[in-house]
């Protein structure tokens, strides 16, 4: 096996986690410092997770944009709901439109509101759940109990 | 973020200027108090001589953290002083400082209140719930409580608070959060009919009061207080902050038993969504504070992402269930 030229980012993060858990935490007595060290481990685990997966914000935005396009095609009246929406980025604009549509559906009982609840809402909920799962290492470490480091 | 070792001489100099001492005030190492994330909280142990006598005194130092939760020192101090003047158990505030030249951020100094903010015994918990109920019974119109916004009618209070928290969320967010925008509309459309206008603490529950023996010594963390419906407090206690003590259905019974205040399941569900919304919006501020480097500590990253999203998931589930019921 060829010798690695230099440590990878993941190896550095794993080493940092291991060091915090085995060398720093056992010697920390202050409660706040121990909680911060544990939370830092959660943040590093989250970072390792990010490295291991493809960044998919663009894919999420694409999916929302496609559903909104379908809704507008089937219910042209919804164009009025989106009037004035926008943002500095495509992602901001699309999620602003999704926000307006979900809010519109709260206040309406029409077939178009039902379509928003049936088609757009489940996608938004699923994406929020996915993001929650990605950030879960930080939540697990939030209370101050470090988990074993997986190498 | 306050660096305790750097701030220690500044705090000593500050107290030397504020306290009448014979030759200045010495301050021991600042002790971080391990509760809460909205403010940096420290115990300050000061020693000095006054009229030839040695004095040892502790203070609590409460430090702003770059706009965390969208709250500020001025509002909190004004509320605390008003509540103390109204005879409610609140720590005495000695000094308030807004000049960033002192330690870089606004702060205030309170007299140290002896006791614990940890798990209370049964009697202290009952005393806390009784006192929270008493807070809701205060005739706030006769007290000079300087809230920035006073609702005209009960439903106005709901709208004010929803807008308040949405503003905090929008300040902190990177991208729009459709489920929170939906929740804001849902909360306004579905506000209960039997609303009341009372003082609301806004953040009640374990860790946010100090007790000693069987009695509450002080209510703390007043930065969310406002005029609104008391069920906001009861659900914050029973649905969120108090879950380590007992589960929500038990809290509902306990509150009724101790105070006589009965909360229907429908009202409970509404204020549960409200508080999850409030928590999620408030927590978004931590995201901005983290990514701008104002406070790059890992708890800010967790609060601004995972903790916020867990609340979004909770409230969106309840709202989804309400849609399902309407569709039946």
Interface residues (C-beta under 8 A of the other chain):
Chain A: X30 X31 X32 X33 X35 X36 X39 X40 X42 X43 X46 X87 X91 X92 X95 X96 X98 X99 X100 X101 X102 X103 X105 X106 X107 X109 X117 X121 X124 X125 X128 X129 X131 X132 X135 X136 X138 X139 X141 X142
Chain B: X32 X34 X175 X176 X177 X178 X179 X181 X182 X184 X185 X186 X189 X297 X298 X299 X301 X302 X303 X305 X306 X307 X309 X310 X312 X313 X316 X320 X323 X326
